[in-house]
Every structure is written in structure tokens, then in C-alpha cells.
Amino acid sequence: MWTLLLGCTGTTTIIGGDAHDTGESAPLDTADSGPDSAEELPSPETLGKITFEPDGGSFVEVVTVSLSIEDGGGTLEYCLSDPSTTRCTWEPYVAPIQVTVSAIVRARVTLNAQSEIEGRSFVELEPELSTFESPIPVLIFWTDDSAPDSTSDVALGLTVYEPTDGVPTSLLSAPTDSGRARLHVRGSSSAGFEKKAFDMELWEADDDADRRTPLLGLPDNGDWVLYAPYYFDEALIRNPLAFTLSNAIGRYAPRTRMVEVFIAERGRAANEDDYLGVYVLIEEIEVDADRVAITPILATDVDEPELTGGYLFKIDRTGSGESGFYAGNAGGRFDFQQGFVAVEPAENELEREQQDYLQDHLDALGWAVDGLDGYEAILDVDSFIDHHILNLVMKNPDSFRLSGYMFQDRGGLLQAGPVWDFDRSAGSLDSRSFDPTWWDNQNETPDCTPVFTFGWYAGLFEDPTFSARYWERFEALLQAELSAEALDAAILTLATDLDEPAARDTARWNQAEFSGELAELRAWMADRHAWMSACIAVEPDPRTCRGR
């Protein structure tokens, strides 16, 4: 339970953002209250903005929280709770609150039947954790429940810290975000790893709706991924690297930040044993002005042109409650290995007319590619070229057939992307990507994407115009945005300040030593670049290049 020590007596009234003791009445000045002074009367009060001091954060033993109202007025109340509930027993705020265990401090301001609710997370630290520092941002979660270990949602408090002006992150500094959040385990095969990846939502103080906010310099949103680099990616940065390269060539991919994560459970103070290691905060792929920037399609959009978009979908395994759909194979001519899965709108949100449109549209594309006739009126050729090149540069063994995203805006062409899921690429412990030569690894295992004959690419590469355009773009990128120097610079930039956090991650999960893994990634990428460049320069049809 929470211990509240209220430090003063009497009633405090909040007026226009100031607290006034009601024990005395100030004299009312009526000198200018005549008819001619009406324009000088104060304007009607507006609902004020709640401020917290401190604005969330961590503490050892006790923290004193003061509330106030700015830019308006109203009646101020507060309550303390754990993150899992939005119910409150509201108490009038009359004095600073002393919080002695982890809690969500909620505050409510009410004026003329209008009210606003804000909440901040305050997490108790064991003394040994109060001196923790990091050169990268740190996220501390806490819950009165057990830590998330399945796809079931767990509500948590969250405080976010980051370094400023060269000063390392300190857990006793002012947080850059504080409030409620939700986590559940995400991933397919990776869900079985000891180090879990999480789907994360930021939640409002008074309900479970998304709390849209900028996070660690990334554009505001409520939906995020905490990716856990682990067994296949002991260099920690393969996913951020692929996303960085995509953005560098002008194709949106999720932006990322490297972070360290703690999760304290069962309401106790956070301690060193709650450390989970180095994670990657990633923008979740979704339709949004700062992400996949297409027009959201509504349930009422069942006639053209509204019916044409926007859609976000992927080639992938189906999830719980999904059946997916099959389309575009031109009567069996093209093999996608998996079905299509609707992302936004989700399968259960698609209207029948929208489902039929997608099916028919992709079928028309399949026949157009098969006949090499008119496919450019349906498919954005440049996006499919760039998407293919990025996967080949990283030698992603699951290219296109898993997490193979596509999207289409209203009245627009079908585009490939964003890229996603590269932990097994670029010389990882997955044997299918270990060799920096060969375009793919189909000579060793069928469990790998045949990159030049997968899906519609099997037809596109039969078109001399497409093929010439593809290899011209590939060669140009290898000399510019994807040059050997640019690839190495991207790796080194992502690895900045990771030595110390990576050492902690290595100790926590018994991983390989970071500097050695980073050196191997740099060497692999240099070899990959040299092999691809030579292949494209020498071979009339670079698809025929053999590896070492």
C-alpha cells in the first residue's frame, strides 16, 4: 500500500494555477467596477494544465510530489494506484504527496463539468541501482504483476531516461517520458528465446487508449517494438543497420534507438537483477503520417476511388485469428510460399468489398507480370527494385516470404516495403547467411528464399527492361548510398557508445564478446560489397555469379 504524508492542514483552493490559503479573505477592489470598465473584467476561467514536480521518475526510499495548475484554473484532485487499473479514489490535493513505493500518481483538474487527467510513473530503486549510468537511453518498467512472458498483455509503469549534452544517463535524473505502458511478448521463433522481444503501447492515465508522444527523439506515436537482439545477432545492430540503409536510399523503414531495459515485478523496488540487457526501440510498422504515410481506409470506403487505398499488408505466417488470403499467382505461375496477411485494416476489419478488391487487384497484377504486359500500371517498379536490393545486400535468408510488407495508397501503385526482420542476415549465426558470397543460399537448403525466382520477381526478371533497370540501380547504389565506406560508416554510427551496455548484455545473457562480433560484421559487409560489385561489373547476367 502507499504511505501518504500530507504536510499541511486546512483547505487549499486552486485558482488560476495558484494555491491560496482560504483562512483569510483578500479585500475586493471595487474602484474600477463601474459600467465603463467592463472591458477590464477578467475573462472566463479556462481548464488549466496539470504540472507535476518532479515530472515522474525514480527514487530511493521516498519522493515528494507537488501538483499545480498552469494556464487556467479548476479543482485539483489526485490518487495513487498501480498501472493495471484506471480506477481512482480521488482526494482533494491540499499539500505535496510523499510516495514511498512505486506508484502511478494521477491528477485530475475539473472546471465547469470539464476535466483532464494526467498520470506519471514513480518507480522505487534499491540503493545499489541509484548509481547506475549508461551512455545510451534507459527504460525502467515496473508492475505489481509478474513480468510479461507470453502474448498476454501486462500493464506497467514506465520511466524513460536519456543522456544529455554528453552527460551519461542517470536513473535519478529527470525522465524524458513517464506514465503507463503495456507490454506483451512478440515474435515467432524468437518468442521461445530466453531474452524476450516485446510489443509496447504507451497508455493514457485514465484508460487503455494509445498515449501518443515523441519517444527518444522519434515522432510521436503510441505503438512501439522493443526488439531483443540475441542469439542470431550478437553484434546487436543488424535490424537497425538494414533500416538505416533503407532510409538512406529514400525508402522509409522504422527508425530506431538503442536502449537498455529494466523490468521490476510484483511492486518491489527495482534492483540490478531486473536488468534485461540491450534492446532496440523500433517504430512499429503501421499507417501513420510519420510511418507508412498513406490514407487510412474507412469501413465506409467501399466504392472507387476510396476503395483503392490505403492498404498495408504482408506475406507472412498468419497469427492468432487470422486466415490470410492467396492471390496474384497467375494460376500457379508464381510461388509466394506463404499467404498474404492484412495489417491495416486488419483482417477482421476489412469490409467484403475491400477484401474482394485486394484479391482481384493482386490477381490482375499476377497476370500482368506473367504476360509482361501492363504491370507498371499496378506495381511501383522502383520500390520493388530497391526492396529487393536491400535484402540482397544484407543476404536476408527469409527475404520477401516472411515479414514481406507491401502497401498501396489511394489511387496509387502497389509498393514493396518497409523492410523488416534482419536478425538472421549479414553473417549471423544462421548458416544460410554466413557466407558473404552467393546471392542466396538455396544451394544448401530449401528453407531459404530463392531471391530471383520468388513470387512476382520470377516474372519481372524475365523482362529485359526491368532487369536492365534493376542492375543499373544496384550498381549506382553500390557506388553511393551503399558504398563500402557508407556501409562501414553506418555500422560504426550504430555501434557508438555500445561497448559498455554490450558488456552488461553479454554478462546477462552469456553472449559473445561485442567488439569481436562487431569486427566480424564489418568484415562480412566489406566482403559482401566487394563480391557484389565485382559480380555486377563482370557478368552479363549477374544472377549467374557463383560464390566462393
Residue, then its C-alpha position, 0 to 999 in steps of 0.5 A: m500500500w502507499t504511505l501518504l504524508l500530507g504536510c499541511t492542514g486546512t483547505t487549499t483552493i486552486i485558482g488560476g494555477d495558484a494555491h491560496d490559503t482560504g483562512e483569510s479573505a483578500p479585500l475586493d477592489t471595487a474602484d474600477s467596477g463601474p459600467d465603463s470598465a467592463e472591458e477590464l473584467p477578467s475573462p472566463e476561467t479556462l481548464g488549466k494544465i496539470t504540472f507535476e514536480p518532479d515530472g515522474g521518475s525514480f527514487v530511493e526510499v521516498v519522493t515528494v510530489s507537488l501538483s499545480i495548475e498552469d494556464g487556467g484554473g479548476t479543482l485539483e484532485y489526485c490518487l495513487s494506484d498501480p498501472s493495471t487499473t484506471r480506477c481512482t479514489w480521488e482526494p482533494y490535493v491540499a499539500p505535496i504527496q510523499v510516495t514511498v513505493s512505486a506508484i502511478v500518481r494521477a491528477r485530475v483538474t475539473l472546471n465547469a463539468q470539464s476535466e483532464i487527467e494526467g498520470r506519471s510513473f514513480v518507480e522505487l530503486e534499491p540503493e545499489l541501482s541509484t548509481f547506475e549510468s549508461p551512455i545510451p537511453v534507459l527504460i525502467f518498467w515496473t508492475d505489481d504483476s509478474a513480468p510479461d512472458s507470453t502474448s498476454d498483455v501486462a500493464l506497467g509503469l514506465t520511466v524513460y531516461e536519456p543522456t544529455d549534452g554528453v552527460p551519461t544517463s542517470l536513473l535519478s535524473a529527470p525522465t524524458d517520458s513517464g506514465r503507463a505502458r503495456l507490454h506483451v511478448r512478440g515474435s515467432s521463433s524468437a518468442g521461445f528465446e530466453k531474452k524476450a522481444f516485446d510489443m509496447e503501447l504507451w497508455e493514457a492515465d485514465d484508460d487503455a487508449d494509445r498515449r501518443t508522444p515523441l519517444l527518444g527523439l522519434p515522432d510521436n506515436g503510441d505503438w512501439v517494438l522493443y526488439a531483443p537482439y540475441y542469439f542470431d545477432e550478437a553484434l546487436i545492430r543488424n535490424p537497425l543497420a538494414f533500416t538505416l540503409s533503407n532510409a538512406i536510399g529514400r525508402y522509409a523503414p522504422r527508425t530506431r534507438m538503442v536502449e537498455v531495459f529494466i523490468a521490476e515485478r510484483g511492486r518491489a523496488a527495482n534492483e540490478d537483477d531486473y536488468l534485461g540487457v540491450y534492446v532496440l526501440i523500433e517504430e512499429i510498422e503501421v499507417d501513420a503520417d510519420r510511418v507508412a504515410i498513406t490514407p487510412i481506409l474507412a469501413t465506409d470506403v467501399d466504392e472507387p476511388e476510396l476503395t483503392g487505398g490505403y492498404l498495408f499488408k504482408i506475406d507472412r505466417t498468419g497469427s492468432g485469428e487470422s486466415g490470410f488470403y492467396a492471390g496474384n499467382a497467375g494460376g500457379r505461375f508464381d510461388f509466394q510460399q506463404g499467404f498474404v496477411a492484412v495489417e491495416p485494416a486488419e483482417n477482421e476489419l476489412e469490409r467484403e468489398q475491400q477484401d474482394y478488391l485486394q484479391d482481384h487487384l493482386d490477381a490482375l497484377g499476377w497476370a500482368v507480370d506473367g504476360l509482361d504486359g501492363y504491370e507498371a500500371i499496378l506495381d511501383v517498379d522502383s520500390f520493388i527494385d530497391h526492396h529487393i536490393l536491400n535484402l540482397v545486400m544484407k543476404n536476408p535468408d527469409s527475404f520477401r516470404l516472411s515479414g514481406y510488407m507491401f502497401q498501396d495508397r489511394g489511387g496509387l501503385l502497389q509498393a514493396g516495403p518497409v523492410w523488416d526482420f534482419d536478425r538472421s542476415a549479414g553473417s549471423l549465426d544462421s548458416r544460410s547467411f554466413d557466407p558473404t558470397w552467393w546471392d542466396n543460399q538455396n544451394e544448401t537448403p530449401d528453407c531459404t528464399p530463392v531471391f530471383t525466382f520468388g513470387w512476382y520477381a520470377g516474372l519481372f526478371e524475365d523482362p529485359t527492361f526491368s532487369a536492365r533497370y534493376w542492375e543499373r540501380f544496384e550498381a549506382l547504389l553500390q557506388a553511393e548510398l551503399s558504398a563500402e565506406a557508407l556501409d562501414a560508416a553506418i555500422l560504426t554510427l550504430a555501434t557508438d557508445l555500445d561497448e559498455p551496455a554490450a558488456r552488461d548484455t553479454a554478462r546477462w545473457n552469456q553472449a559473445e564478446f561485442s567488439g569481436e562480433l562487431a569486427e566480424l560484421r564489418a568484415w562480412m559487409a566489406d566482403r559482401h560489397a566487394w563480391m557484389s560489385a565485382c559480380i555486377a561489373v563482370e557478368p552479363d547476367p549477374r544472377t549467374c555469379r557463383g560464390r566462393 
